[in-house]
Amino acid sequence: MTGKKQTLGEFIIEHQHAFKYSSGELSSLLNSIRLAAKVVNHEVNKAGLVDIIGAAGDTNIQGEDQQKLDVYANDKFIQTLTRRNIVCGIASEEEDSFISINSNDENHQNKYVVLIDPLDGSSNIDVNVSVGTIFSIYRRITPTGTPVELKDFLQKGSAQVAAGYVVYGTSTMIVYTTGDGVNGFTLNPAIGSFYLSHPNMEFPEDGTMYSVNEGNYLDFPLGVKKYIKYCQEEEGNRPYTSRYIGSLVSDFHRNMIKGGIYMYPKGSRNPNGKLRLLYECNPMAFIAEQANGKSSDGYTRTMDVEPTELHQRVPFICGSKNMVKQLEEFMQIHGE
């Protein structure tokens, strides 16, 4: 990595015109996430050496076993975001309810809410597979000078002002959008800085990979089953390659670079889908659309879904535009 590469901080300053609110606010928000990501990355990379892997003995609001590193990542992101005096509220996969944060002057002047999945795919930690962090940022809709309310978090994905993810893998990357394209930054661990490594990221319009937990095949809607069989047929550039890591960040990241579709449909065991709308699906949908991709529940655009609760689950289809369109056609024809 040469010294000519642009750092994340330099990039934010150079592109501040693309953010319709104060550039200083965006810089502060992203710097908080950058700092927490570096701390979490350090722990992820030594997870096999210290007692931070395995279950913590508690379950989160989803009824899922909390991994020790989940709890650690959650604490670190909340700490760093709270100290910046810009966030008025945080919602996390690991917290039952949202956290209200007062401004330093105690007059509730902060303007942004952050929704976060602190460590997506954390069950993979024990086996040294990539994990990640997902974040979504909104402007509050309640007036400043008052405490944050639930409705500040229950906004459609189309109202996001920024979203992104961190992938902790063979290298650590931050990928984010503010509604003006998608850019990726790789951590140089020797210096501790993120450098622009993947400018203007885009999904290929078509792909040859599909990502789905095929162990749940019998539970899938008929339209999804038919689409999977289509992917497996020998015709043209098919069969497609099946690639499923079990970490949304990792599967999404690979498909954006190489071209592919990610599917987590509903089923009898997960009648509303499994992934969370507000801090998994919406941020990934925002990134996908900014990267020439597409996202829906099989029928409706993900970012048009009206949120009704903090930990709401939805079916999630995301990836290369033409592949998602084709799956939607299968859903229209074959349905549930």
TARAWO-V858650 format. One line per field, one symbol per residue. phi: phi as a letter, one per 30 degrees, with the letter a starting at -180 (. if undefined). burial: 1 if it has 24 or more other ideal C-beta (glycine too) atoms within 12 Angstrom, else 0. A space follows every 50 residues. Layout:
phi = ???
burial = ???
This chain:
phi = .ddddddedddeddcdddcdcdddddeddddddeddddddeededcedcb dbcjddjccdddicdddededddeddddedddddhbccabbbedcdbdcc bddedichcdcbcbcbcdbdidddedcicebabbbbbbddcdddjbddbe ddcdcdedcdcaaabcccbdbcbcbabcjbibbcbcdcddcicccdbbdh dbdedbbbbbbadddcedcdeeededdddedcdcahdcdddcbbcjbeed dddddddcjlbcbbddaddbdcjcddddbbdddddddeddcicbbacjbc eedcdddbadcecbdbbaleedddeddddddddcid
burial = 00000111101100100010100011111111111111111111101000 01100100010100011111111111110111011111111111100111 10100001011111111111110110001111111111110100001100 01111110111111111110011111111001111110000011111100 11100111111110010001101111110110000000010111111111 11111111111111111000011111111111111111111111111110 111010100111111111111011111101100000
